[in-house]
Amino acid sequence: MDTPTFAGLLAVVPPVNLRIIELTAELTRPDGSLDLDAAAARQAEIEAACTQAQDYASTTGRLLEAMRWKLRPRR
């Protein structure tokens, strides 16, 4: 994997289909509150979804920093 290049950084960014978004919709009651009992029953699934979201944030963050560094004004 060639992560020093933009193509390499893009290649390691996980898919955008984040499970945490679907889970949030599934666990939200009609009044907008979180169904804590349902969430507790799906704790392992929620933890896996959180890990996926954190991985996504981390890899996109590295890409963002690389872009900022590359685009910074030069003197």
For each residue, the residues with C-beta under 8 A, 3 or more apart:
1: 8 11 12
2: 5 7 8 11
3: 8 9 12 62
4: 8
5: 2 8 9
6: 9 10 63 66 67 70
7: 2 10 11
8: 1 2 3 4 5 11 12
9: 3 5 6 12 13 59 62 63 66
10: 6 7 13 63
11: 1 2 7 8
12: 1 3 8 9 59
13: 9 10 56 59 60 63
14: 52 55 56 59
15:
16: 56
17:
18: 21 22 49 52 53 56
19: 22 23 45 48 49 52 53
20: 23 24 46 49 50 52 53
21: 18 24 25
22: 18 19 25 26
23: 19 20 26 27 42 45 46 49
24: 20 21 27 28
25: 21 22 28
26: 22 23 38
27: 23 24 34 35 38 39 42
28: 24 25 32 33 34 35
29: 32 33 34 35
30:
31:
32: 28 29
33: 28 29
34: 27 28 29 39
35: 27 28 29 38 39
36: 39 40
37: 40 41
38: 26 27 35 41 42
39: 27 34 35 36 42 43 46
40: 36 37 43
41: 37 38
42: 23 27 38 39 45 46
43: 39 40 46 47
44: 47 48
45: 19 23 42 48 49
46: 20 23 39 42 43 49 50
47: 43 44 50 51
48: 19 44 45 51 52
49: 18 19 20 23 45 46 52 53
50: 20 46 47 53 54
51: 47 48 54 55
52: 14 18 19 20 48 49 55 56
53: 18 19 20 49 50 56 57
54: 50 51 57 58
55: 14 51 52 58 59
56: 13 14 16 18 52 53 59 60
57: 53 54 60 61
58: 54 55 61 62
59: 9 12 13 14 55 56 62 63
60: 13 56 57 63 64
61: 57 58 64 65
62: 3 9 58 59 65 66
63: 6 9 10 13 59 60 66 67
64: 60 61 67 68
65: 61 62 68 69
66: 6 9 62 63 69 70
67: 6 63 64 70 71
68: 64 65 71 72
69: 65 66 72
70: 6 66 67
71: 67 68
72: 68 69
73:
74:
75:
